Amino acid sequence: MAEKDEVILLDLWASMFGMRARVALAEKGIPYEYKEEDLKNKSQLLLEMNPIHKKIPVLIHNGKPICESSIIVQYIDDVWNDRAPLFPVDAYAKARARFWVDFIDKKLYQTARPLFTTKGEEHEAARIELVDILKLLEGELGDKSYFGGESFGYLDISLITFYSWFKVYETYGKLDFENEVPKLIAWAKRCIENKESVSNTLPDSAKVVAFAQGWRKNLGFED
């Protein structure tokens, strides 16, 4: 990284999307300034850097904002392309990784959230669909060490950050992922064991559960 480079990350500690940027920056060994956001009282900097969605994470590189976590990770790989490549060289493998990340963003998050923010039929439907989604991802992983084979990369980064929320999904969905998707859980533990970028980024699951409990309380749920 050139001396003139200034890298700032606007984020929230519990955000699985923000964690993606943190893992990618750690994989590349890029120093940056971390700024924690209060989403109930968003900073002027966040509003200026992401005026469209007003959401975290936002990576600010030499004053220029990059928004949306999947785009941020791709940007990090493009700019600091002299170390720890996050994408496969093969064009088809690269397209396949992008497809599954798009699937995660559109299906996994939207399906999992109702597990701790709703009840009744919507909650039950989410519970069933989430397991189906994770089984699809487990099928894509297969018997490989990582989604990219022997290399930890873009798809791994994009999914592993959700692992910090698995205890929340299990708690409120009455699920047992170790039993439902054992290969996926083994992969997650492998990522944590082998990659400091992951183990140093993912928060303790109990802390995330407490965060979710506060979220539920604000929605009027009684745990």
N, C-alpha and C positions, 0 to 999 in steps of 0.2 A: 504494500500500500504506500502510495506516495505521501510525503510529509504534509502536503497541502490538503490531503483528504480529511474531512471532518464527517464523522458518522454518528448520528444520534438516533436512538430508537424510542419512540413514544409507545408505551405499552401498559398492560395490566398484568400483574404477576400470575393471575389464575387463568388467563386467556390461552387456550390451546393454539390459537392462531398466532398470538404474539410469541409463544414458545417456539414456533417454527422458525421465526426470524432469529431468535437467540441461539437455537441449535445450529442453524446454518452459519451464522457469524462465528460461532465457536469452532465449527468444523474447519472454517477457513483461517481461523486465528486472527480475526479482525478486531482490533480494539474499538470500542464505541462508548458513547455516553448513554446511559440508560435513564429514562425519565418516566417514572410511574405516574399514570393518569388516574384521576378520580372521575369516574364516568358520570357521577351525579353532579359534578362541578368541573366540566371539561376546561382544560387550559386554553388560553387564547392561541397558543402555539398550535395545539391540535386542531382548533377550528380554522386556523389559517392554512395549515398544511393539508388538511383533508376537508375542504369546505363542502364537498358533495355528500359524503356519507357521515362525516364527523365521527369516525370510528377508529379504534386502534386495531392492529398496529400500524404505525407509519414509520418508515425508514427515511431519514433525512440525510442525504449524501451531498456534501458541499452545498447545502442550502436548498437542494431539490428534493421534493417529497416523492416517495414511492409508496403506494397504498395497496392493500389487499395482500394477505400473507403468501399466497401461492405465487403472486407476481414478485413479491419481495425476494423470495427464495431464488427464483429464476434470475432476478437482477443481480443478487449477490454472486451467483455462479458465473454470470456473464462478465461482471466487472473484475472479480478476483479469480480469473480463470487459469491462473498459474499454479494452483494448489488444490488438493482435495476436490476433484470434480464431483459434482452432485448428480449429473445426468450421464446416462450411457452414451457412448459414441454412436451406436447404431440408431438410425433414424426411426425405425419401427419401434424399438424398445423405448426410445424417448417419447414417441407419441403415445405408446401404451401407458407409460408412467403418468403422463399428463391426463390421460383419460380417467385413470383411477383416482387421481387427486381431485379431478372435477366431480367424480362420483362421491368421494368423501365429503366434499364441500356442500354438495347439493342434497345428499341423502343422509349421511351419518349424523351430522350436526342437527339437521332439521328433525330427524327422527328421534334422536336421543333427548333433546331438550324437553319434550312433553313428559318424559318419565318423572321429572321432578318439578314440573310447573303446571301439570294438569292432573285430573282424576277421571274416573269413569271410563267410558268407551274409548276416548282419545288416548288415555293412558295405556289401556290394554292393547290397543292397536299398535302403539309405539313400541311396547314391550315385545310383541311378536315380531314386528318388522325389524327392530334393531338386531335381534339374533340372526335373522335372515341376511341382513347386510354384512354382519361380521363374518358369517359363514362364506359369503361370496368373496370377501377379502382374504379369508383364510385359504380359499381355493386358489386364488391368484398367487398367494405366497407359496403354496405347495410344500415341497420338502427343501426349499432353498433356505440358506442362512438369513438372507435379506431379500427384499423384493427385487433388488437388482442382481441377485445371485450371491456372489461373495462380497459385493461392494455395497456399503451403506450409502443410500442416496436420497434423491428427491422424494420418492414415494414413501420411503421409510420415515423421513423427517416429517412428512405431512400427516402420517397416521400416528406415529409414536407419541405425539403430544396429547392425543386423546386418551392415552393410557392413564394419565394422571387423573382423569375423570371417570375411569371405569368403576371405581369404588362407589361413586355417586350413582351411576346407572344401576349397579348391582343392588345397592341399598334400597333405592326407591322403585326399582323394577322387580325386586325379588328374583334376581338372576344370579347365575353361577357361571361366569365366563370360563373358568378353569375347566369346567365340565363341558360347556357348550362349544368352545373354540380353543382347545388345548394347544394346537400348533401356533395360533396367534398369540396366546399368552406366553408361550415359550420364546417366540420371536421378540416380544416386548422385553422380557427379562434378559434376553441376549443383548438387545440394544443397550439396556441400562448397564449391564455388566461390562460390555466391550467398548462402549463409547462414552468418554467423559463429557462430551458435548451434550449428551442426553442426561446422564446421571447428575450433572451439575445444574441442569436447567429445570427438569421436572420437579415440581413441588411435592411435598409429602401428601399422600392421598387423604389423610385425616384432616389436613388443613383445607384441602379442596372440598371435602364433605362439609366442613364447618362453613365455608363460603357459600355452598349451595343451600345450606340450612338457613342462612341469613337471607338469601335470595327468596326462598320459599316463604319465610316469615313476612317479607315485604309484599308478597302476593296474597297473604292472608291465610297461609297453610299453618297448621299446628302439628309439629312433629311429636 
